[in-house]
Amino acid sequence: MKLYYGEKLLGDITTNHSMSIEDAAEILDIDLTALDENDEPVYDYDLFRMEW
């Protein structure tokens, strides 16, 4: 499965089971709750999508 943020491919994970965006982000070492220097979220959760 592939994890995208907007149109950007963040990673490709080979698996034989389904997983959530949170699971995929953890495997790819992406912190979904990361904040920038102004304490604003780095990621907009609605822009994440997965393809199988």
DSSP file (Angstrom, degrees, kcal/mol; ACC not computed):
  #  RESIDUE AA STRUCTURE BP1 BP2  ACC     N-H-->O    O-->H-N    N-H-->O    O-->H-N    TCO  KAPPA ALPHA  PHI   PSI    X-CA   Y-CA   Z-CA
    1    1 A M              0   0    0      0, 0.0    12,-3.3     0, 0.0     2,-0.4   0.000 360.0 360.0 360.0 154.4    0.0    0.0    0.0
    2    2 A K  E     -AB  12  51A   0     49,-3.0    49,-2.1    10,-0.2     2,-0.5  -0.921 360.0-149.3-117.6 139.0    1.1    3.6   -0.6
    3    3 A L  E     -AB  11  50A   0      8,-2.6     7,-3.1    -2,-0.4     8,-1.2  -0.936  19.3-173.2-109.5 124.9    0.7    6.5    1.7
    4    4 A Y  E     -AB   9  49A   0     45,-3.1    45,-2.0    -2,-0.5     2,-0.5  -0.860  21.8-157.5-115.6 149.6    0.2    9.9    0.1
    5    5 A Y  E >  S-AB   8  48A   0      3,-2.7     3,-1.9    -2,-0.3     2,-0.4  -0.943  80.0 -45.4-121.2 106.1    0.0   13.4    1.6
    6    6 A G  T 3  S-     0   0    0     41,-3.0    43,-0.1    -2,-0.5    -2,-0.0  -0.613 124.0 -28.2  65.3-124.4   -1.8   15.4   -1.0
    7    7 A E  T 3  S+     0   0    0     -2,-0.4     2,-0.5    -3,-0.1    -1,-0.3   0.471 117.0 104.5 -97.4  -4.3   -0.1   14.3   -4.3
    8    8 A K  E <   -A    5   0A   0     -3,-1.9    -3,-2.7     1,-0.0     2,-0.6  -0.667  69.4-134.2 -85.4 125.9    3.2   13.5   -2.6
    9    9 A L  E     -A    4   0A   0     -2,-0.5    -5,-0.2    -5,-0.2     3,-0.1  -0.678  22.2-178.0 -76.4 120.2    4.0    9.8   -2.1
   10   10 A L  E     -     0   0A   0     -7,-3.1     2,-0.3    -2,-0.6    -6,-0.2   0.752  59.3 -32.3 -90.9 -27.8    5.4    9.5    1.5
   11   11 A G  E     -A    3   0A   0     -8,-1.2    -8,-2.6     2,-0.0     2,-0.4  -0.949  44.7-124.7 176.9 162.6    6.1    5.8    1.3
   12   12 A D  E     -A    2   0A   0     -2,-0.3     2,-0.5   -10,-0.2   -10,-0.2  -0.992  24.9-168.2-125.6 124.6    5.3    2.3    0.0
   13   13 A I        -     0   0    0    -12,-3.3     2,-0.6    -2,-0.4    -2,-0.0  -0.958  13.3-146.3-119.6 127.8    4.6   -0.5    2.5
   14   14 A T        +     0   0    0     -2,-0.5     2,-0.3     2,-0.0    -2,-0.0  -0.834  39.2 145.6 -92.1 121.7    4.4   -4.2    1.5
   15   15 A T        -     0   0    0     -2,-0.6     4,-0.1     4,-0.0    -2,-0.0  -0.975  50.7-141.3-151.3 159.8    1.9   -6.0    3.7
   16   16 A N  S    S+     0   0    0     -2,-0.3     2,-0.3     2,-0.1    -2,-0.0   0.168  85.5  56.3-110.0  16.6   -0.7   -8.7    3.6
   17   17 A H  S    S-     0   0    0      0, 0.0     2,-0.1     0, 0.0    -2,-0.0  -0.964  87.1-100.4-141.6 160.6   -3.2   -7.0    5.8
   18   18 A S        -     0   0    0     -2,-0.3     2,-0.3    -3,-0.0    -2,-0.1  -0.421  39.5-175.0 -77.4 156.4   -5.1   -3.7    5.8
   19   19 A M        -     0   0    0     -2,-0.1     2,-0.1    -4,-0.1    -4,-0.0  -0.972  22.4-110.8-148.4 161.4   -3.9   -0.9    8.0
   20   20 A S     >  -     0   0    0     -2,-0.3     4,-2.4     1,-0.1     5,-0.2  -0.365  35.4-105.9 -86.2 169.2   -4.9    2.6    9.1
   21   21 A I  H  > S+     0   0    0      1,-0.2     4,-2.7     2,-0.2     5,-0.2   0.892 123.5  54.6 -60.0 -39.5   -3.2    5.8    8.1
   22   22 A E  H  > S+     0   0    0      2,-0.2     4,-2.1     1,-0.2    -1,-0.2   0.912 108.1  48.0 -61.9 -43.6   -1.9    6.0   11.7
   23   23 A D  H  > S+     0   0    0      2,-0.2     4,-2.1     1,-0.2    -2,-0.2   0.929 113.4  47.4 -62.5 -45.7   -0.4    2.5   11.4
   24   24 A A  H  X S+     0   0    0     -4,-2.4     4,-2.1     1,-0.2    -2,-0.2   0.914 111.0  51.2 -63.5 -43.4    1.2    3.4    8.1
   25   25 A A  H  <>S+     0   0    0     -4,-2.7     5,-3.0     1,-0.2     4,-0.3   0.897 109.0  51.6 -61.8 -40.4    2.6    6.7    9.4
   26   26 A E  H ><5S+     0   0    0     -4,-2.1     3,-1.2     3,-0.2    -1,-0.2   0.922 109.7  48.8 -62.8 -44.1    4.1    4.9   12.4
   27   27 A I  H 3<5S+     0   0    0     -4,-2.1    -1,-0.2     1,-0.3    -2,-0.2   0.879 113.9  46.6 -62.2 -37.5    5.9    2.4   10.1
   28   28 A L  T 3<5S-     0   0    0     -4,-2.1    -1,-0.3    -5,-0.2    -2,-0.2   0.373 115.6-117.5 -86.9   4.9    7.2    5.2    8.0
   29   29 A D  T < 5 +     0   0    0     -3,-1.2     2,-0.5    -4,-0.3    -3,-0.2   0.906  62.1 149.9  59.6  46.3    8.3    7.2   11.1
   30   30 A I      < -     0   0    0     -5,-3.0     2,-0.9    -8,-0.1    -1,-0.2  -0.951  42.0-143.0-110.7 124.2    5.9   10.1   10.4
   31   31 A D    >   -     0   0    0     -2,-0.5     3,-1.6     1,-0.2    12,-0.1  -0.766  11.7-169.4 -89.4 103.5    4.6   12.0   13.4
   32   32 A L  T 3  S+     0   0    0     -2,-0.9    11,-0.3     1,-0.3    -1,-0.2   0.695  86.7  51.1 -66.5 -18.7    1.0   12.9   12.6
   33   33 A T  T 3  S+     0   0    0      9,-0.1    -1,-0.3     8,-0.1    -2,-0.0   0.242  80.2 137.5-102.8  12.4    0.9   15.2   15.6
   34   34 A A    <   -     0   0    0     -3,-1.6     8,-2.5     7,-0.1     9,-0.5  -0.263  38.7-153.0 -61.8 144.0    4.1   17.2   14.8
   35   35 A L  B     -C   41   0B   0      6,-0.3    -2,-0.1     7,-0.1    -1,-0.1  -0.891   8.0-130.6-116.7 149.2    4.0   20.9   15.3
   36   36 A D    >   -     0   0    0      4,-3.0     3,-1.9    -2,-0.3     6,-0.1  -0.165  46.2 -79.9 -85.2-172.0    6.1   23.6   13.5
   37   37 A E  T 3  S+     0   0    0      1,-0.3    -1,-0.1     2,-0.1    -2,-0.0   0.676 132.5  53.3 -66.9 -16.2    8.0   26.4   15.2
   38   38 A N  T 3  S-     0   0    0      2,-0.2    -1,-0.3     3,-0.0    -2,-0.0   0.160 119.8-108.3-100.6  16.8    4.7   28.4   15.6
   39   39 A D  S <  S+     0   0    0     -3,-1.9    -2,-0.1     1,-0.2     3,-0.0   0.777  76.6 136.9  59.6  29.4    3.0   25.5   17.3
   40   40 A E        -     0   0    0      1,-0.1    -4,-3.0     2,-0.0    -1,-0.2  -0.812  65.3 -94.7 -99.6 145.6    0.8   24.9   14.2
   41   41 A P  B     -C   35   0B   0      0, 0.0    -6,-0.3     0, 0.0    -7,-0.1  -0.338  24.1-149.2 -59.7 137.6    0.2   21.3   13.0
   42   42 A V  S    S+     0   0    0     -8,-2.5     2,-0.4     1,-0.1    -7,-0.1   0.862  80.7  44.9 -72.9 -37.5    2.7   20.2   10.3
   43   43 A Y        -     0   0    0     -9,-0.5     2,-0.7   -11,-0.3    -1,-0.1  -0.855  68.9-143.4-115.0 144.0    0.2   18.0    8.6
   44   44 A D    >   -     0   0    0     -2,-0.4     3,-2.6     1,-0.1     4,-0.4  -0.930  18.8-149.3 -98.7 110.6   -3.5   18.4    7.7
   45   45 A Y  G >  S+     0   0    0     -2,-0.7     3,-1.6     1,-0.3    -1,-0.1   0.804  92.1  65.4 -54.0 -33.4   -4.9   14.9    8.4
   46   46 A D  G 3  S+     0   0    0      1,-0.3    -1,-0.3    -3,-0.1   -40,-0.0   0.664  93.4  61.9 -66.1 -15.2   -7.5   15.3    5.6
   47   47 A L  G <  S+     0   0    0     -3,-2.6   -41,-3.0   -42,-0.1    -1,-0.3   0.565  82.8  97.7 -88.4  -8.6   -4.8   15.4    3.0
   48   48 A F  E <   +B    5   0A   0     -3,-1.6     2,-0.3    -4,-0.4   -43,-0.2  -0.578  48.2 165.9 -78.3 142.0   -3.6   11.9    3.8
   49   49 A R  E     -B    4   0A   0    -45,-2.0   -45,-3.1    -2,-0.2     2,-0.4  -0.986  22.5-144.0-151.0 157.1   -4.8    9.0    1.6
   50   50 A M  E     -B    3   0A   0     -2,-0.3     2,-0.4   -47,-0.2   -47,-0.2  -0.938   7.9-165.7-124.1 146.0   -3.9    5.4    1.0
   51   51 A E  E      B    2   0A   0    -49,-2.1   -49,-3.0    -2,-0.4    -2,-0.0  -0.981 360.0 360.0-127.8 142.9   -3.9    3.3   -2.2
   52   52 A W              0   0    0     -2,-0.4    -1,-0.1   -51,-0.2    -2,-0.0   0.379 360.0 360.0-112.8 360.0   -3.6   -0.4   -2.4
